[in-house]
Amino acid sequence: MNALLDLRILGFLLAGIGGVQGVPLLFALATGESLLPWVLSAAVALIVGLSLALGSRPEVPTLRTRDSFVVVTLGWVLASLFGSIPFVLTGVLAPVDALFEAVAGFTTTGSSVMTDIEAAPRALLLWRSITQWLGGMGIIVFVIAVLPLLGIGGMQLIKAELPGVTVEKLRPRVAQTARALLQVYIGISAAACLAYWLGGMGFFDAVCHALTTLSTGGFSTKNTSLAAFGSPVIEWIAIAFMLISGVNFSLHYRLTQGQVGPVLRDTELRYFAVLVGVSVALVALFTVGEDAAGASLRDVAFQVASIVTTTGYATADYERWPAIAGLVLLQLMILGGMAGSTAGGVKGLRVVLGLKMLQASLARAMRPHRVVSLRYGDQPLNAGLLADVWSFFTAYAAVALGASLVVAAAGYDLDTSISAALTAVGNVGPGLGAVGPTDNFAHMPGYAKLTLAAAMIAGRLELFTVVVLLQRSFWRR
C-alpha cells in the first residue's frame, strides 16, 4: 500500500469538505445567523486536511487497488466525521446524533434524528442538503477536482465505490466520463430547483429539495417532509425527478447525445419501468378507494417513487395502508433503483442478472446436459461477474441481518428491527414500525445508531469495498 498517497488524497478530501462549508458560512453571513460554528468547522477541516495533504509526499504517485478501497471507505467516514461538526457547534445535536445525521447525509440515506427540523438554523439545513448532493455523486466530483492535480487516474476509485456492474466509460478518458456525468447531474439539479420554485416553493426550499431529490437523499426543510407544502403540483414534480434520479445517469447522458433508441431498448430501464408501474397498480388496488385511509393515486405514486428510488420523502403515512401495501414497499426498499443512479438498494441490474441466472438454473435442472449461454443485451456474461452478483446478495443479506439483530437487541419489534436494517443498508430513509414515515431514529440508543450508520456506509459503497477491509488477508503484505 502507498500510505503517504492515501493520506494525501484524504487530506485534499477533508480540505474540500472545509471549502464547501464556506457555502453555508456565506449564507449565514447573508441572513444574519451565527457565523462562529461555520468558521470553526471549516477551519478544522481545512487545517487537518491541508496538514495531511501537504505533509504527505509519496515518492511514487501510484494508486493501487488496495489503496482505492482504503481511500474510498475512509473518505466517507472522515467526510461524515468532519461533516457532523456543524450539527454539534450549532447546538442542534449531540455528537453521536450528529455523526448519524452526517452519515445519513453523505450516504444519501436520509434517516434523521432531528425532531424539530424547522427550528434548526437555515444555514444548517442548507449544509444538511449539500451533504446529500455531494454524496449522490461525490466520487465523481472528487475524481475531477483532486486527482488530476496529483497525476493519478481515478477509475480505481470509481470502481472501489461502485464495484462490479455499475461502472461504464462513456468517454475515452475517465476524467471526461466523470465530467460528463457531473454536468448531467448539475443540469438536472438546476432543472429540479427551477421546477420546484415555479411550482410554488420558496427559493431556499427549492434549492434544498432539488439537492436532496437528485441525490435521492430525502432530507427536507420541513418536519412533515413534502406534505408540508400541501401542493399536488410540487408532489408530481418530486415524483418525476425522483424517478429521473433512479435511472442510470449514463442513460441521461446518452439522451443528451441523441441516442434515444438505445436508451429505450435498455433492459434494465424496461425492468425499472415495469417495477414502478406494477408496484403503483398493486398498491393502488388495495389502498385507493372510499374505505382507504386517505390514500389517493398521487399518494401511492409518490410513495412508490420515493421508496424504490430510496429517496425517502413522505406525503402520507403508509403504515395506515393495508398490510400488502406495506409489504410491497418493503420489497421496494430492497430492490432500489438502477445501477449507475444515485439510488440505493441492490440495484435493478443485479436483479435482472439474478433472474437470468435463475432461468438458466431451471433450464439446466430440466435438461442437465443443456449448455446455457447468458447474455445481457449483446454482451455475453462471464462466470466471474455472475459470481459477484450472488456474492453481493449474500453480503447484503448478512449485513442487513447483523444490523437487525442489533436493533432487536435494543428492544424493538420485528417490523422496526428488520426495516431499520434494510433502510440503512439500502440507503432508503424511513422504514416501518418505530422508524416509519412519521417517525425518526432519535429514540434509538447510541450503539444502535452507530451500527445503522456503519450499515449506511457499507450500503453506499456497495458492501464489497467495506467487507474487503475486514478481511485479514487484505492487510497482509
Kinemage of the C-alpha trace (Angstrom):
@kinemage 1
@onewidth
@group {chain A} dominant
@subgroup {mainchain}
@vectorlist {calphas} color= white
{ca met a 1} P 0.000 0.000 0.000
{ca asn a 2} L 1.037 3.586 -0.612
{ca ala a 3} L 0.129 5.064 2.777
{ca leu a 4} L 1.527 8.526 2.064
{ca leu a 5} L -0.517 8.812 -1.110
{ca asp a 6} L -3.628 7.639 0.754
{ca leu a 7} L -3.117 10.330 3.398
{ca arg a 8} L -2.510 12.945 0.729
{ca ile a 9} L -5.752 12.132 -1.076
{ca leu a 10} L -7.746 12.017 2.158
{ca gly a 11} L -6.222 15.335 3.154
{ca phe a 12} L -7.410 17.007 -0.036
{ca leu a 13} L -10.842 15.454 0.520
{ca leu a 14} L -11.081 16.983 4.002
{ca ala a 15} L -9.878 20.319 2.679
{ca gly a 16} L -12.631 20.111 0.093
{ca ile a 17} L -15.201 19.492 2.837
{ca gly a 18} L -13.923 22.579 4.642
{ca gly a 19} L -14.124 24.600 1.455
{ca val a 20} L -17.705 23.546 0.749
{ca gln a 21} L -18.672 24.561 4.284
{ca gly a 22} L -17.962 28.075 3.076
{ca val a 23} L -21.347 27.947 1.291
{ca pro a 24} L -23.458 27.791 4.483
{ca leu a 25} L -20.969 30.242 6.032
{ca leu a 26} L -21.777 32.787 3.327
{ca phe a 27} L -25.480 32.031 3.695
{ca ala a 28} L -25.276 32.608 7.451
{ca leu a 29} L -23.461 35.873 6.796
{ca ala a 30} L -26.152 36.999 4.358
{ca thr a 31} L -29.055 36.057 6.641
{ca gly a 32} L -27.614 37.233 9.962
{ca glu a 33} L -27.225 33.780 11.538
{ca ser a 34} L -24.297 32.901 13.790
{ca leu a 35} L -21.018 32.601 11.887
{ca leu a 36} L -18.885 31.013 14.607
{ca pro a 37} L -19.988 27.376 14.068
{ca trp a 38} L -19.161 27.601 10.369
{ca val a 39} L -15.878 29.423 10.802
{ca leu a 40} L -14.683 26.860 13.352
{ca ser a 41} L -15.940 23.844 11.412
{ca ala a 42} L -14.443 24.965 8.109
{ca ala a 43} L -11.177 25.903 9.808
{ca val a 44} L -10.827 22.491 11.469
{ca ala a 45} L -11.454 20.629 8.208
{ca leu a 46} L -9.109 22.882 6.239
{ca ile a 47} L -6.282 22.763 8.795
{ca val a 48} L -6.414 18.996 9.275
{ca gly a 49} L -6.934 18.352 5.570
{ca leu a 50} L -4.154 20.592 4.307
{ca ser a 51} L -1.783 19.321 7.001
{ca leu a 52} L -2.318 15.762 5.775
{ca ala a 53} L -2.208 16.684 2.095
{ca leu a 54} L 0.858 18.915 2.194
{ca gly a 55} L 2.695 16.868 4.818
{ca ser a 56} L 2.392 13.596 2.900
{ca arg a 57} L 4.645 13.469 -0.137
{ca pro a 58} L 4.698 9.988 -1.698
{ca glu a 59} L 7.702 9.092 -3.827
{ca val a 60} L 5.522 7.249 -6.347
{ca pro a 61} L 2.017 8.649 -7.047
{ca thr a 62} L 0.575 5.243 -7.933
{ca leu a 63} L -2.857 4.341 -6.637
{ca arg a 64} L -3.069 0.590 -6.202
{ca thr a 65} L -6.269 -1.413 -5.888
{ca arg a 66} L -5.859 -1.845 -2.142
{ca asp a 67} L -5.276 1.876 -1.736
{ca ser a 68} L -8.522 2.660 -3.520
{ca phe a 69} L -10.519 0.524 -1.070
{ca val a 70} L -8.909 2.281 1.887
{ca val a 71} L -9.277 5.788 0.456
{ca val a 72} L -12.924 5.416 -0.520
{ca thr a 73} L -14.037 3.858 2.778
{ca leu a 74} L -12.056 6.218 4.992
{ca gly a 75} L -13.088 9.105 2.764
{ca trp a 76} L -16.747 8.551 3.527
{ca val a 77} L -16.018 8.025 7.239
{ca leu a 78} L -13.907 11.190 7.510
{ca ala a 79} L -16.379 13.228 5.465
{ca ser a 80} L -19.108 12.174 7.880
{ca leu a 81} L -16.991 12.900 10.967
{ca phe a 82} L -15.990 16.380 9.854
{ca gly a 83} L -19.382 16.994 8.301
{ca ser a 84} L -21.014 16.343 11.676
{ca ile a 85} L -19.153 19.193 13.395
{ca pro a 86} L -21.656 21.935 12.388
{ca phe a 87} L -24.516 19.944 13.932
{ca val a 88} L -22.653 19.951 17.257
{ca leu a 89} L -21.358 23.531 17.161
{ca thr a 90} L -24.803 24.935 16.387
{ca gly a 91} L -26.132 23.118 19.453
{ca val a 92} L -28.702 21.165 17.460
{ca leu a 93} L -27.397 17.636 18.067
{ca ala a 94} L -25.147 15.711 20.445
{ca pro a 95} L -22.005 14.093 18.929
{ca val a 96} L -23.405 10.602 18.268
{ca asp a 97} L -26.623 12.005 16.810
{ca ala a 98} L -24.617 14.492 14.752
{ca leu a 99} L -22.498 11.686 13.295
{ca phe a 100} L -25.619 9.667 12.481
{ca glu a 101} L -27.169 12.675 10.715
{ca ala a 102} L -23.992 13.372 8.742
{ca val a 103} L -23.651 9.732 7.685
{ca ala a 104} L -27.306 9.712 6.630
{ca gly a 105} L -26.500 12.810 4.590
{ca phe a 106} L -23.322 11.763 2.806
{ca thr a 107} L -24.660 8.260 2.130
{ca thr a 108} L -27.928 9.798 0.833
{ca thr a 109} L -29.881 7.597 3.238
{ca gly a 110} L -31.986 10.373 4.719
{ca ser a 111} L -32.711 8.740 8.080
{ca ser a 112} L -32.842 11.501 10.651
{ca val a 113} L -32.583 12.069 14.393
{ca met a 114} L -33.705 15.705 14.229
{ca thr a 115} L -37.055 16.044 15.991
{ca asp a 116} L -37.750 19.672 15.035
{ca ile a 117} L -36.162 20.360 11.680
{ca glu a 118} L -37.843 23.718 11.186
{ca ala a 119} L -36.330 25.070 14.405
{ca ala a 120} L -32.769 24.488 13.174
{ca pro a 121} L -30.736 27.342 11.640
{ca arg a 122} L -31.371 27.583 7.913
{ca ala a 123} L -27.639 27.516 7.200
{ca leu a 124} L -27.526 24.096 8.878
{ca leu a 125} L -30.467 22.900 6.783
{ca leu a 126} L -28.611 24.053 3.683
{ca trp a 127} L -25.476 22.148 4.776
{ca arg a 128} L -27.647 19.112 5.510
{ca ser a 129} L -28.914 19.213 1.914
{ca ile a 130} L -25.439 19.819 0.484
{ca thr a 131} L -24.093 16.689 2.195
{ca gln a 132} L -26.636 14.610 0.303
{ca trp a 133} L -25.961 16.282 -3.037
{ca leu a 134} L -22.219 15.690 -2.606
{ca gly a 135} L -22.830 12.105 -1.516
{ca gly a 136} L -25.036 11.444 -4.524
{ca met a 137} L -22.169 11.753 -6.976
{ca gly a 138} L -19.380 12.759 -4.642
{ca ile a 139} L -16.728 10.441 -6.002
{ca ile a 140} L -17.248 11.933 -9.460
{ca val a 141} L -16.633 15.419 -8.075
{ca phe a 142} L -13.563 14.151 -6.239
{ca val a 143} L -12.122 12.500 -9.353
{ca ile a 144} L -12.466 15.730 -11.316
{ca ala a 145} L -11.333 18.193 -8.656
{ca val a 146} L -8.470 16.446 -6.884
{ca leu a 147} L -6.887 13.510 -8.650
{ca pro a 148} L -5.775 15.328 -11.817
{ca leu a 149} L -3.768 17.645 -9.570
{ca leu a 150} L -1.913 14.612 -8.226
{ca gly a 151} L -1.372 12.978 -11.595
{ca ile a 152} L -3.471 9.989 -10.535
{ca gly a 153} L -6.022 8.078 -12.568
{ca gly a 154} L -9.457 7.960 -10.992
{ca met a 155} L -11.085 4.838 -12.393
{ca gln a 156} L -9.785 2.789 -9.461
{ca leu a 157} L -11.680 4.971 -7.006
{ca ile a 158} L -14.878 4.819 -9.029
{ca lys a 159} L -14.615 1.032 -9.170
{ca ala a 160} L -13.975 0.883 -5.434
{ca glu a 161} L -17.033 2.971 -4.670
{ca leu a 162} L -19.265 1.351 -7.272
{ca pro a 163} L -17.786 -2.137 -7.740
{ca gly a 164} L -18.945 -4.708 -10.210
{ca val a 165} L -21.570 -3.963 -12.808
{ca thr a 166} L -22.133 -0.223 -12.374
{ca val a 167} L -19.018 1.248 -13.981
{ca glu a 168} L -19.321 2.374 -17.574
{ca lys a 169} L -16.931 4.515 -19.560
{ca leu a 170} L -18.851 6.971 -21.688
{ca arg a 171} L -15.789 8.822 -22.942
{ca pro a 172} L -12.200 7.704 -23.725
{ca arg a 173} L -10.740 9.188 -20.524
{ca val a 174} L -12.100 8.712 -17.008
{ca ala a 175} L -11.936 12.456 -16.313
{ca gln a 176} L -14.104 13.059 -19.379
{ca thr a 177} L -16.568 10.420 -18.212
{ca ala a 178} L -16.697 11.953 -14.739
{ca arg a 179} L -17.141 15.441 -16.160
{ca ala a 180} L -19.944 14.317 -18.470
{ca leu a 181} L -21.844 12.647 -15.624
{ca leu a 182} L -21.316 15.626 -13.348
{ca gln a 183} L -22.629 18.014 -15.999
{ca val a 184} L -25.784 15.915 -16.335
{ca tyr a 185} L -26.133 15.799 -12.540
{ca ile a 186} L -25.785 19.565 -12.205
{ca gly a 187} L -28.105 20.224 -15.139
{ca ile a 188} L -30.930 18.052 -13.791
{ca ser a 189} L -30.419 19.525 -10.298
{ca ala a 190} L -30.864 23.015 -11.713
{ca ala a 191} L -33.973 21.899 -13.603
{ca ala a 192} L -35.446 20.421 -10.417
{ca cys a 193} L -34.747 23.634 -8.499
{ca leu a 194} L -36.455 25.723 -11.179
{ca ala a 195} L -39.434 23.346 -11.310
{ca tyr a 196} L -39.898 23.413 -7.520
{ca trp a 197} L -39.658 27.214 -7.496
{ca leu a 198} L -42.159 27.631 -10.327
{ca gly a 199} L -44.371 25.044 -8.603
{ca gly a 200} L -44.765 27.270 -5.555
{ca met a 201} L -41.805 26.610 -3.253
{ca gly a 202} L -39.769 29.453 -1.851
{ca phe a 203} L -36.320 29.702 -3.422
{ca phe a 204} L -34.469 28.392 -0.341
{ca asp a 205} L -36.759 25.358 -0.070
{ca ala a 206} L -36.497 24.787 -3.823
{ca val a 207} L -32.692 24.723 -3.675
{ca cys a 208} L -32.579 22.367 -0.690
{ca his a 209} L -35.164 19.974 -2.093
{ca ala a 210} L -33.523 19.936 -5.522
{ca leu a 211} L -30.244 18.926 -3.866
{ca thr a 212} L -31.883 16.116 -1.914
{ca thr a 213} L -34.129 14.925 -4.746
{ca leu a 214} L -31.375 14.453 -7.335
{ca ser a 215} L -29.221 12.665 -4.782
{ca thr a 216} L -32.243 10.527 -3.795
{ca gly a 217} L -31.419 11.535 -0.227
{ca gly a 218} L -34.768 12.745 1.054
{ca phe a 219} L -33.748 15.338 3.644
{ca ser a 220} L -36.386 18.067 3.789
{ca thr a 221} L -36.514 21.520 5.343
{ca lys a 222} L -39.915 20.671 6.849
{ca asn a 223} L -40.895 18.436 9.759
{ca thr a 224} L -43.549 16.682 7.663
{ca ser a 225} L -41.415 16.489 4.505
{ca leu a 226} L -43.095 17.491 1.234
{ca ala a 227} L -46.532 17.016 2.779
{ca ala a 228} L -45.973 20.365 4.499
{ca phe a 229} L -46.397 22.219 1.211
{ca gly a 230} L -49.833 20.721 0.559
{ca ser a 231} L -49.344 21.081 -3.196
{ca pro a 232} L -50.207 18.353 -5.735
{ca val a 233} L -48.041 20.191 -8.281
{ca ile a 234} L -44.959 20.003 -6.057
{ca glu a 235} L -45.624 16.334 -5.366
{ca trp a 236} L -45.857 15.477 -9.075
{ca ile a 237} L -42.655 17.424 -9.701
{ca ala a 238} L -40.972 15.405 -6.957
{ca ile a 239} L -42.287 12.129 -8.415
{ca ala a 240} L -40.854 12.996 -11.829
{ca phe a 241} L -37.413 13.975 -10.581
{ca met a 242} L -37.176 11.075 -8.117
{ca leu a 243} L -37.792 8.625 -10.960
{ca ile a 244} L -35.324 10.501 -13.185
{ca ser a 245} L -32.713 10.204 -10.415
{ca gly a 246} L -33.398 6.492 -10.042
{ca val a 247} L -32.330 5.929 -13.658
{ca asn a 248} L -28.733 5.235 -14.667
{ca phe a 249} L -27.101 8.618 -15.319
{ca ser a 250} L -25.271 7.088 -18.274
{ca leu a 251} L -28.655 6.835 -19.981
{ca his a 252} L -29.346 10.504 -19.284
{ca tyr a 253} L -26.031 11.349 -20.895
{ca arg a 254} L -26.847 9.218 -23.918
{ca leu a 255} L -30.135 11.084 -24.296
{ca thr a 256} L -28.204 14.346 -24.465
{ca gln a 257} L -26.249 12.782 -27.337
{ca gly a 258} L -29.459 11.931 -29.201
{ca gln a 259} L -29.245 8.170 -28.567
{ca val a 260} L -32.964 7.744 -27.880
{ca gly a 261} L -33.339 4.290 -29.436
{ca pro a 262} L -30.577 2.540 -27.436
{ca val a 263} L -31.877 4.129 -24.236
{ca leu a 264} L -35.441 2.928 -24.793
{ca arg a 265} L -34.132 -0.571 -25.580
{ca asp a 266} L -32.099 -0.766 -22.368
{ca thr a 267} L -33.112 -3.933 -20.499
{ca glu a 268} L -32.642 -2.508 -17.012
{ca leu a 269} L -34.641 0.621 -17.851
{ca arg a 270} L -37.525 -1.541 -19.035
{ca tyr a 271} L -37.311 -3.601 -15.846
{ca phe a 272} L -37.367 -0.397 -13.749
{ca ala a 273} L -40.377 0.984 -15.617
{ca val a 274} L -42.294 -2.285 -15.182
{ca leu a 275} L -41.354 -2.471 -11.496
{ca val a 276} L -42.649 1.049 -10.832
{ca gly a 277} L -45.802 0.568 -12.883
{ca val a 278} L -46.733 -2.783 -11.363
{ca ser a 279} L -45.980 -1.552 -7.821
{ca val a 280} L -48.173 1.535 -8.255
{ca ala a 281} L -51.003 -0.567 -9.671
{ca leu a 282} L -50.752 -3.204 -6.936
{ca val a 283} L -50.607 -0.742 -4.037
{ca ala a 284} L -53.381 1.393 -5.563
{ca leu a 285} L -55.585 -1.670 -5.934
{ca phe a 286} L -55.651 -2.118 -2.166
{ca thr a 287} L -55.432 1.493 -0.970
{ca val a 288} L -57.283 3.839 -3.318
{ca gly a 289} L -60.989 3.886 -2.562
{ca glu a 290} L -63.636 5.181 -0.229
{ca asp a 291} L -62.574 2.908 2.633
{ca ala a 292} L -58.850 3.619 2.338
{ca ala a 293} L -57.053 5.718 4.941
{ca gly a 294} L -56.931 8.891 2.914
{ca ala a 295} L -54.878 7.413 0.062
{ca ser a 296} L -55.084 8.797 -3.459
{ca leu a 297} L -53.403 7.647 -6.642
{ca arg a 298} L -50.977 10.547 -6.230
{ca asp a 299} L -50.131 9.379 -2.686
{ca val a 300} L -49.477 5.871 -3.972
{ca ala a 301} L -47.348 7.025 -6.913
{ca phe a 302} L -45.386 9.345 -4.640
{ca gln a 303} L -44.588 6.723 -2.001
{ca val a 304} L -43.685 4.070 -4.582
{ca ala a 305} L -41.353 6.511 -6.367
{ca ser a 306} L -39.871 7.657 -3.055
{ca ile a 307} L -39.167 4.152 -1.779
{ca val a 308} L -37.997 2.462 -4.992
{ca thr a 309} L -35.536 5.291 -5.671
{ca thr a 310} L -34.587 5.207 -1.952
{ca thr a 311} L -35.262 8.950 -1.667
{ca gly a 312} L -37.391 8.699 1.461
{ca tyr a 313} L -39.685 11.713 1.129
{ca ala a 314} L -43.137 11.235 2.633
{ca thr a 315} L -46.550 12.721 1.933
{ca ala a 316} L -48.678 10.028 3.561
{ca asp a 317} L -48.438 7.618 6.478
{ca tyr a 318} L -48.219 4.391 4.512
{ca glu a 319} L -48.257 2.381 7.742
{ca arg a 320} L -52.006 3.081 7.864
{ca trp a 321} L -52.424 1.376 4.499
{ca pro a 322} L -53.293 -2.343 4.177
{ca ala a 323} L -50.523 -4.785 5.040
{ca ile a 324} L -49.998 -5.815 1.414
{ca ala a 325} L -49.121 -2.218 0.535
{ca gly a 326} L -46.512 -2.147 3.299
{ca leu a 327} L -45.116 -5.458 2.052
{ca val a 328} L -44.741 -4.093 -1.489
{ca leu a 329} L -42.943 -1.004 -0.179
{ca leu a 330} L -40.680 -3.191 1.972
{ca gln a 331} L -39.690 -5.170 -1.123
{ca leu a 332} L -39.006 -1.929 -2.999
{ca met a 333} L -36.648 -0.873 -0.182
{ca ile a 334} L -34.582 -3.942 -1.007
{ca leu a 335} L -34.735 -3.710 -4.815
{ca gly a 336} L -33.949 0.009 -5.174
{ca gly a 337} L -33.232 1.909 -8.398
{ca met a 338} L -30.982 1.306 -11.390
{ca ala a 339} L -27.251 0.737 -11.363
{ca gly a 340} L -25.365 3.940 -12.087
{ca ser a 341} L -28.063 6.090 -10.476
{ca thr a 342} L -27.918 7.868 -7.129
{ca ala a 343} L -30.462 5.393 -5.719
{ca gly a 344} L -29.613 2.643 -3.262
{ca gly a 345} L -30.850 -0.927 -2.834
{ca val a 346} L -29.463 -3.993 -4.577
{ca lys a 347} L -29.984 -2.210 -7.951
{ca gly a 348} L -32.015 -3.296 -10.943
{ca leu a 349} L -29.145 -4.665 -12.993
{ca arg a 350} L -28.281 -7.209 -10.316
{ca val a 351} L -31.936 -8.232 -10.112
{ca val a 352} L -32.080 -8.686 -13.891
{ca leu a 353} L -28.879 -10.752 -13.878
{ca gly a 354} L -30.136 -12.764 -10.916
{ca leu a 355} L -33.350 -13.589 -12.780
{ca lys a 356} L -31.342 -14.638 -15.829
{ca met a 357} L -29.244 -16.956 -13.672
{ca leu a 358} L -32.380 -18.403 -12.076
{ca gln a 359} L -33.856 -19.042 -15.509
{ca ala a 360} L -30.652 -20.753 -16.626
{ca ser a 361} L -30.565 -22.916 -13.490
{ca leu a 362} L -34.152 -24.051 -14.060
{ca ala a 363} L -33.344 -24.848 -17.683
{ca arg a 364} L -30.369 -26.990 -16.642
{ca ala a 365} L -32.475 -28.720 -13.973
{ca met a 366} L -34.928 -29.855 -16.632
{ca arg a 367} L -32.213 -30.723 -19.180
{ca pro a 368} L -28.930 -31.409 -17.298
{ca his a 369} L -26.799 -31.669 -20.447
{ca arg a 370} L -28.036 -28.413 -21.948
{ca val a 371} L -25.462 -25.668 -22.428
{ca val a 372} L -26.961 -22.303 -21.455
{ca ser a 373} L -25.272 -19.108 -22.599
{ca leu a 374} L -26.217 -15.993 -20.658
{ca arg a 375} L -26.166 -12.576 -22.289
{ca tyr a 376} L -27.121 -9.057 -21.296
{ca gly a 377} L -28.106 -7.198 -24.429
{ca asp a 378} L -25.388 -8.012 -26.946
{ca gln a 379} L -22.779 -8.811 -24.316
{ca pro a 380} L -22.014 -12.325 -23.020
{ca leu a 381} L -21.886 -12.656 -19.243
{ca asn a 382} L -18.781 -14.254 -17.781
{ca ala a 383} L -18.829 -16.551 -14.772
{ca gly a 384} L -16.863 -14.117 -12.592
{ca leu a 385} L -19.439 -11.361 -12.969
{ca leu a 386} L -22.309 -13.721 -12.212
{ca ala a 387} L -20.496 -14.999 -9.128
{ca asp a 388} L -20.049 -11.407 -7.965
{ca val a 389} L -23.805 -10.860 -8.204
{ca trp a 390} L -24.579 -13.808 -5.950
{ca ser a 391} L -21.789 -12.776 -3.579
{ca phe a 392} L -23.331 -9.318 -3.342
{ca phe a 393} L -26.742 -10.782 -2.467
{ca thr a 394} L -25.082 -12.849 0.267
{ca ala a 395} L -23.190 -9.869 1.700
{ca tyr a 396} L -26.324 -7.702 1.537
{ca ala a 397} L -28.347 -10.257 3.486
{ca ala a 398} L -25.560 -10.744 6.050
{ca val a 399} L -25.161 -7.013 6.764
{ca ala a 400} L -28.931 -6.497 6.981
{ca leu a 401} L -29.305 -9.486 9.312
{ca gly a 402} L -26.500 -8.307 11.583
{ca ala a 403} L -27.883 -4.770 11.819
{ca ser a 404} L -31.411 -6.041 12.501
{ca leu a 405} L -30.131 -8.210 15.359
{ca val a 406} L -28.508 -5.184 16.987
{ca val a 407} L -31.713 -3.147 16.691
{ca ala a 408} L -33.761 -6.064 18.036
{ca ala a 409} L -31.353 -6.396 20.970
{ca ala a 410} L -32.193 -2.783 21.810
{ca gly a 411} L -35.775 -3.889 22.460
{ca tyr a 412} L -37.513 -3.033 19.183
{ca asp a 413} L -40.210 -5.108 17.493
{ca leu a 414} L -39.759 -7.217 14.373
{ca asp a 415} L -41.076 -4.624 11.898
{ca thr a 416} L -38.814 -1.912 13.277
{ca ser a 417} L -35.735 -4.134 13.529
{ca ile a 418} L -35.925 -5.567 10.016
{ca ser a 419} L -36.973 -2.369 8.254
{ca ala a 420} L -34.416 -0.205 10.109
{ca ala a 421} L -31.653 -2.533 8.930
{ca leu a 422} L -32.969 -2.687 5.359
{ca thr a 423} L -33.453 1.062 5.154
{ca ala a 424} L -29.885 1.593 6.389
{ca val a 425} L -28.070 -0.814 4.085
{ca gly a 426} L -30.341 0.173 1.185
{ca asn a 427} L -29.873 3.909 1.903
{ca val a 428} L -33.650 4.428 1.891
{ca gly a 429} L -34.519 6.567 4.942
{ca pro a 430} L -37.890 5.708 6.514
{ca gly a 431} L -38.882 2.172 7.417
{ca leu a 432} L -41.749 0.582 9.312
{ca gly a 433} L -42.807 0.481 12.938
{ca ala a 434} L -40.988 2.925 15.183
{ca val a 435} L -38.975 4.266 12.209
{ca gly a 436} L -41.914 4.765 9.864
{ca pro a 437} L -42.621 7.799 7.670
{ca thr a 438} L -43.946 9.899 10.558
{ca asp a 439} L -41.187 8.870 12.994
{ca asn a 440} L -37.399 9.221 13.169
{ca phe a 441} L -34.378 7.479 14.714
{ca ala a 442} L -33.839 9.834 17.685
{ca his a 443} L -35.252 7.345 20.204
{ca met a 444} L -32.670 4.652 19.438
{ca pro a 445} L -29.711 4.051 21.782
{ca gly a 446} L -26.272 5.208 20.665
{ca tyr a 447} L -24.915 1.765 19.788
{ca ala a 448} L -27.898 1.066 17.522
{ca lys a 449} L -27.409 4.406 15.745
{ca leu a 450} L -23.710 3.715 15.214
{ca thr a 451} L -24.480 0.226 13.895
{ca leu a 452} L -27.005 1.602 11.433
{ca ala a 453} L -24.560 4.357 10.430
{ca ala a 454} L -21.962 1.682 9.625
{ca ala a 455} L -24.583 -0.193 7.579
{ca met a 456} L -25.360 3.026 5.678
{ca ile a 457} L -21.719 3.471 4.696
{ca ala a 458} L -21.407 -0.195 3.723
{ca gly a 459} L -24.547 0.060 1.608
{ca arg a 460} L -23.444 3.315 -0.029
{ca leu a 461} L -20.165 1.686 -1.041
{ca glu a 462} L -21.931 -1.401 -2.398
{ca leu a 463} L -20.721 -3.557 0.533
{ca phe a 464} L -17.652 -5.152 -1.090
{ca thr a 465} L -15.449 -2.110 -0.539
{ca val a 466} L -16.072 -2.221 3.212
{ca val a 467} L -16.192 -6.011 3.582
{ca val a 468} L -12.829 -6.356 1.836
{ca leu a 469} L -11.224 -4.169 4.515
{ca leu a 470} L -12.474 -6.559 7.198
{ca gln a 471} L -10.562 -9.471 5.694
{ca arg a 472} L -7.302 -10.348 7.452
{ca ser a 473} L -5.698 -11.246 4.136
{ca phe a 474} L -6.234 -7.668 2.883
{ca trp a 475} L -3.722 -6.299 5.389
{ca arg a 476} L -1.047 -8.916 4.722
{ca arg a 477} L 1.842 -7.859 2.526
